[in-house]
Amino acid sequence: MAAKLLVVEDEPAVREMISFVLKQSDYDTLEAEDAEEARAHLAEQVPDLILMDWMLPGMSGVEFTRELKQDAATRDIPVIMLTARGEEDDKVRGLECGAEDYVTKPFSPRELAARIKAILRRVAPHATEEMVEVGGLQLDPTSYRVSVGSQEVDLGPTEFRLLHFFMTHMDKVYSRSRLLDRVWGSNVFIEERTVDVHIRRLRKALEPYGVDGLVQTVRGAGYRFSERQVAR
């Protein structure tokens, strides 16, 4: 599952160079030249990370990042600020607006790729291809295999994505609407109760292996994934 990255950069040559580097690293890439175009992309789908230029027309990257971090629908998206400003005060401003990292132009493609990988591993582990293990349950996103010990668990594609998201976001409670946005995508228009159907399917698939209790219902709030099993 390739991570989706949004590049917000007003200079076409720079934007195309960054997108080329990202595609070489097998990332799915979206492009925007300003905040308005970026909002249109965000209304369609939630990316795993945003590369944000500081100097954008109309609204600066700093202002736009601050806006995104104040919105519940986008506040969890990690942002890497791209800028020619190298002074310490500018770096502090970039980080204070909510950006997770700050890369000064000009930068090497290898450096940018390394920064992105580090941020995704820390902030959005579901967007990486690393194997995850929780409570004896193993998930390998590269081979699309889920197992408990030597036994393989048979999951449908939606249940697989749901489990991968849960396993990389331990102990956090997610409402049905948040799960729809993060697992199905914000451009998919389906009822919130669809989440309940797939949760039941996921639990049923995990039940024979005694790990269905990892998927927990939080009354009035949504669902969470935790090794601290509770009665449902």
C-alpha positions, 0 to 999 in steps of 0.5 A: 500500500503506497503512501499518498503524498501531497506536494504544495509548491507554486513553482512548477519546476520544483514541484515536478522535481519533487514529484519525480523523486517521490514517484521514484520512491514508489509514493503516490503523489498529488500536486497543488500550486496553492492552498486553494488547490490543496484544499480541493485535493484534501476534500477528495482524499486524505494524504499520508503526508504533505510537503508544504512550501513556505512561500505560497501565493494568497496564503503562506504555507505557514498559515495554511499549515496552521489552518490544517492543524486546527481542523479535526479532519486534517490535523493528524496529517504530518507536514514537512515545511519546504523553504529557502529560509534557513534562519533559526527563527524561521525554523522555529516559526515553521515548527510552531505552526504545527509542521513535523519537520523543516527542510531547507532549499536546496535539498538533495533528493536522498535527504528529502526521501530520508526525512519523509521515511522517518516522519511516516515511520513515526507519525503515520506507520500505516503508510510504511511497508514495515511488518507490525506485530501486536499480541501475537498477531502479525501483519505484513503489508508487503505480502498482504498476509496476517498470521497468528504464530504459524496460522494464517488469518484469511481477511478481505481487502477492507478488513486488512486495511482496517486491521493495518490501521488499527495495529499502527494506531494502538490505544486510540479511539476512532469514531466511525466517521474518522475511520471512514476518512482514514481507511476508506478515504474521504471521497468515498460516500458510504454510511457510517454503519458500514464500519460496524459491518467490517468490524464484525467481519474482522472480529469473526476472522480473528476469533478462532485465534483468540485475538478478536478482543483486541478490537474494542468498542468504546460506547458512544465514541467508536472503536480502538485497538488495544492489548488491554482486552476488555469485555464487549 
